[in-house]
Amino acid sequence: MFAAIINKPNEEIKNIPVIRRGELVFEKRSEAVNYIKRQGKDVFILCGVNKSNIISKEEIAELTVGNESNGLIDKQLKGLREFDTRNKT
């Protein structure tokens, strides 16, 4: 699987509601590349998905309450950083 992940610093990403980010997962690399091209090549980066986690409706509800950062959001961002290849050599 491949993902189109928004290409912005973590602090900016935290301020964008999850539903408005446009980040998607695709079965085929070509589908992800086409999506990224349609959105503008600087908007998203292409990432390979090694592992995925299912988030319950209750956890999603917790994420949507208020705009302040909470432990669950920080935990998810930490997990996403493991897949970030922008600053790795």
N, C-alpha and C positions, 0 to 999 in steps of 0.2 A: 504494500500500500504506500501511497504518497500523499503528502499534505501540502496545501498552500497556506503558509503561515505569514501573518502580517509582518512587514519589514519595518518595525519601529522600535525604539527603546522601550524597555519594560515599563518605565514610569508612564509613558504615553499610552501603552497598551492597557494598563490598569484603568485608565480613565475612559476607555471606549467600552460600552456595553457589549457583552459577548455576542449577543444577537446581531449587532451591527458591524462586527469585524469582517465578516465574509470569509472566514477561514473554513476550508473544507478538506475532507479526506477523499481520495480517489483510489479505485482499485488499480488503474493503469497510469503509468507515468505520463503517457501522451495526453490523457485527459487532464491531469493536473497542469501540465505545461500549457495546454491550450487555454485553460481557465486563467492562468497567470498572465498569459499574453493578452487576453481580452480585457483584463482589469488594468493593465499597464505593468510593464516589467519591473518597475521600482516599488510597486505596492506590496507584492508578496514575494516570499522566497520559497523555493521548492525544498521539501525535506522528505527523507525516507522515514516511514513509520516502522519501528521495530517492535513496538508494544503499544497496546491501547488499553485504556481503563474505562469501565462503564461507570457513569455517575448517576446516582439515583435521583428521582424527581425531588426528593427532600433536599438533597445537596444543591440541586439547581435552584430550588426556591430560596435556599439560604444565600446563594450567590446574587440573586436578583433583589434582595432586600437591602435598601439603602445604597449609597455610593461609596461608603467607607471601606477601606481595605479590611479583610478579616483573615483568619488563619487558613480557611479553606482556599481562598483565592491565592494566597501566598504559597500554599502547598502545591497547587496546580501549576503556578508559574515556575516553581522550583523544578517540578517534573518536566515542564516544557523546555527549560534551559538545558537539560541533558541532551536534547535533540538539536539545539541551536548550533549551527556550524559557522556562523558569521565571524566569530572572533577566535576560532580555533585554528591551529596550524598543524 
